Amino acid sequence: MRAPGREHRRSKTPPTYSVARHRDGTDALEALTALLGQARARLVLELQQPLSTSECAELTDLAVSTASHHLAVLREAGLVDSRRSGVRVLHARTPLGEALAGAR
């Protein structure tokens, strides 16, 4: 029991997080980098639309094999979905990946 005058007050507004607040991606990159590492954070943020493995590599300045490895890890974590389109594999964020990226 609390002492008189020290009642617990609930906040009327839910907390907001910087990832969802800023549209420029700066805070999202910092937060995701802390969780995933820089390369994987950049990949999640770059996947605003489906991209091939080589496009992901080019946008993030990674070797194709390195980008492929990171995308596989993100896929296993449920942040990225991959599908074959002809000879290319296209990668896109899942709903969880969208939420972490602060996408609107």
Secondary structure, DSSP 8 states (H G I E B T S, - for coil): ---TT------SS----HHHH-SSSHHHHHHHHHHH-HHHHHHHHH-SS-EEHHHHHHHHT--HHHHHHHHHHHHHTTSEEEEEETTEEEEEE-HHHHHHHT--
